[in-house]
Amino acid sequence: MNFFVTGGSRGIGESIVLEAIRQGHDVGFTYLNNETRAMQVIDSARLLNPGSRCRAYQLDVRSSAAVEEVGDRFMNDFRSIEVVVANAGINKNNLLVSMSDEDWDDVLRTNLTGTFYICRQFLPAMLANRFGRFVLMSSLGYSGVSGQANYCASKAGLHGLCSSMAKEIACQRLTGNSGSSSVRPAAPVSCGRSRTPSCFSHRRAHPSSTVRRFRLPEVWIGRHDLTSFSGVTIRCRACFRAEFQNHL
């Protein structure tokens, strides 16, 4: 099958790309601005399974026009799409009383609106083929985390988007599911004060923890035989050593 993974150059996205490659699928993935890192993922994919295709596309999911352009390029390169994993996301942490309009808008536009653009772009091809799998990467933080109102609101929104889409596409043998994972950053999050308040603290990941240890339901629910498995949120907890940047 052909996978399209947003935010696939690092972290959970990279693991999804490499797991799909390991299982023999072809993958196109996006990155924001770190082309060197994206090329490293492609090199790893070639070593893992030389018979699978893996291509990288620079994309800012906040732009509807850019999503359309990259989506068309992907379809020209791969000719079909079976699985879309909307993983690209950012977090800009701050207490609500101090959060700027920009920080709120950037996170919502990337995590939620960008996912909407991606789903809308690939839906026509999947409907024409009468097969498709959408996996929207949410977070266990969707129920609320101190200092992450923007991030949590965006991830909660993905659940509503996923559930609505699943109802609309069910009769066409398409499915939509969300995955909620728990990622602990390698360092406490700073909110711009002299010290991190207790409500903002996170436990450090164990030094031996790596994102590649994660067993990926995102790839499993892309299977052909799971046509009745839709509108579901898969919750999984893992401990990663992750570096949170503005964009994946």
C-alpha positions in Angstrom: 0.0 0.0 0.0 1.0 3.6 -0.4 1.3 5.7 2.7 1.4 9.5 3.0 2.7 10.6 6.4 2.9 14.3 7.5 5.7 15.3 9.9 7.7 12.1 9.0 11.2 13.4 9.4 11.5 12.8 13.2 9.9 11.4 16.3 6.7 9.4 16.0 6.4 10.3 12.3 9.8 8.9 11.5 8.9 5.7 13.3 5.7 5.4 11.3 7.5 5.9 8.1 10.2 3.3 8.9 7.7 0.7 10.2 5.6 1.0 7.1 8.7 0.6 5.0 9.8 -2.4 7.1 6.4 -4.0 6.3 6.9 -3.6 2.6 4.7 -0.5 1.9 5.7 2.6 -0.2 5.8 5.9 1.7 5.8 9.5 0.9 6.3 11.8 3.9 6.6 15.5 4.6 9.0 17.7 6.5 8.9 21.4 7.3 12.4 22.8 6.7 15.1 20.2 7.8 15.9 18.6 4.4 19.0 17.0 5.8 17.0 15.1 8.4 14.5 14.0 5.8 17.3 12.6 3.6 18.6 10.7 6.6 15.1 9.1 7.0 15.2 8.1 3.3 18.6 6.5 3.7 17.4 4.6 6.7 14.4 3.4 4.7 16.6 2.2 1.9 18.7 0.2 4.3 15.6 -1.3 6.0 13.9 -2.4 2.8 15.6 -1.6 -0.6 12.5 -2.8 -2.4 10.1 -0.1 -1.0 9.9 3.5 -2.3 10.4 6.4 0.1 10.2 10.0 -0.9 10.2 13.3 1.1 8.2 16.4 0.3 8.7 19.9 1.9 5.4 21.1 3.2 3.9 23.6 5.6 0.5 22.1 6.3 -0.9 25.5 7.4 -1.1 26.4 3.7 -4.1 25.0 1.8 -2.4 25.8 -1.6 0.8 24.0 -0.5 -1.1 20.9 0.6 -2.8 20.8 -2.7 0.5 21.1 -4.6 2.3 18.4 -2.6 -0.8 16.1 -2.8 -0.8 16.4 -6.5 2.9 15.6 -6.7 2.5 12.6 -4.4 -0.2 11.2 -6.6 1.9 11.8 -9.7 4.8 9.9 -8.1 2.9 7.0 -6.5 -0.3 6.9 -8.6 -2.6 5.9 -5.7 -3.1 6.5 -2.0 -4.3 3.9 0.5 -3.2 5.3 3.9 -2.9 8.8 5.2 -1.3 9.5 8.6 -1.8 13.1 9.7 1.0 13.4 12.2 2.5 16.9 11.7 2.1 19.1 14.8 3.6 21.7 17.0 3.3 22.9 20.5 4.0 26.4 21.9 3.5 26.1 25.6 2.4 28.9 27.9 -0.1 29.4 30.7 -3.4 30.6 29.2 -3.2 34.0 30.9 0.1 34.7 29.0 -0.7 33.0 25.7 -0.4 35.2 22.6 -2.8 35.2 19.7 0.0 34.0 17.5 0.8 31.0 19.7 -2.8 30.0 19.8 -3.3 30.5 16.0 -0.1 28.7 15.0 -0.9 25.6 17.0 -4.5 25.3 15.9 -3.6 26.0 12.2 -0.9 23.4 12.2 -2.4 20.6 14.3 -6.1 20.9 13.4 -6.6 23.0 10.3 -3.6 21.4 8.6 -5.0 18.0 9.2 -8.3 19.1 7.7 -6.5 20.2 4.6 -4.7 16.9 4.3 -7.8 14.8 4.7 -9.8 16.9 2.2 -6.9 16.7 -0.3 -6.8 12.9 -0.4 -10.5 12.0 0.1 -11.4 12.3 -3.6 -8.8 9.8 -4.7 -9.8 7.3 -1.9 -13.5 7.7 -2.7 -12.8 7.0 -6.4 -10.9 3.9 -5.4 -13.5 2.9 -2.7 -10.7 2.2 -0.3 -8.7 4.3 2.2 -7.4 4.6 5.7 -7.1 7.9 7.6 -5.1 8.0 10.9 -5.1 11.3 12.7 -2.4 11.5 15.4 -3.9 13.0 18.5 -2.5 13.0 22.1 -3.5 11.8 25.5 -3.3 15.5 26.4 -6.6 16.1 24.5 -8.4 16.1 27.9 -6.3 19.0 29.1 -2.7 19.8 30.3 -1.7 22.8 32.3 0.2 25.3 30.1 -0.9 23.6 26.8 -4.4 25.0 26.2 -3.7 25.6 22.5 -2.2 22.1 22.0 -4.9 20.3 23.9 -7.7 22.2 22.1 -6.2 21.2 18.7 -5.9 17.6 19.7 -9.4 17.4 21.1 -10.6 18.9 17.8 -9.0 16.0 15.9 -11.3 13.6 17.7 -14.4 15.5 16.5 -12.9 15.8 13.0 -12.1 12.0 12.9 -15.5 10.9 14.2 -17.4 13.1 11.7 -15.3 12.0 8.8 -15.7 8.3 9.8 -19.5 8.7 9.6 -19.3 10.4 6.3 -17.1 7.9 4.5 -18.1 4.6 6.2 -20.4 3.5 3.3 -17.4 3.8 0.8 -15.2 1.3 2.6 -13.0 4.1 3.9 -12.1 4.4 7.6 -10.9 7.2 9.9 -9.3 6.6 13.3 -7.3 8.6 15.7 -4.3 7.6 17.7 -3.6 9.2 21.1 -0.1 8.7 22.4 1.7 10.0 25.4 5.2 11.5 24.8 7.4 12.8 27.6 9.9 15.4 26.5 13.6 15.0 27.5 13.6 18.3 29.3 11.0 20.3 31.3 9.0 22.8 29.3 9.8 26.4 30.0 7.1 29.1 30.1 9.5 32.0 30.1 9.9 32.4 33.8 13.0 32.0 35.9 12.0 28.5 36.9 9.5 26.0 35.7 6.4 25.9 37.9 5.2 22.6 39.3 2.1 22.6 37.1 4.4 22.8 34.1 6.8 20.1 34.9 7.3 16.8 33.0 9.2 13.7 34.0 12.4 13.1 32.0 12.4 10.1 29.7 14.8 7.3 30.6 18.0 7.7 28.6 17.6 4.3 27.0 14.1 5.1 25.6 14.0 5.7 21.9 11.0 6.4 19.7 11.8 3.3 17.6 10.7 1.0 20.5 7.1 2.1 19.9 4.9 -0.5 18.5 2.7 1.3 15.9 -1.0 0.9 15.8 -0.9 3.6 13.1 0.4 1.0 10.7 -1.7 -1.8 12.0 -5.1 0.0 11.4 -4.1 0.6 7.8 -4.8 -3.0 7.1 -7.2 -4.0 4.2 -9.4 -6.2 6.4 -10.3 -3.6 9.1 -13.2 -2.1 7.2 -15.5 -2.0 10.2 -12.9 -0.5 12.5 -13.6 3.2 12.1 -14.2 6.3 14.2 -12.1 4.8 17.0 -9.5 6.4 19.2 -6.6 4.1 20.1 -4.9 5.2 23.3 -1.3 4.1 23.9 1.3 5.2 26.4 5.0 5.3 25.7 8.0 7.0 27.0 10.2 8.6 24.3 13.3 10.7 24.4 11.9 13.5 22.2 12.9 17.0 21.4 9.9 19.3 20.8 10.6 21.8 18.1 8.1 24.3 16.6 7.4 22.0 13.7 8.0 18.3 13.1 
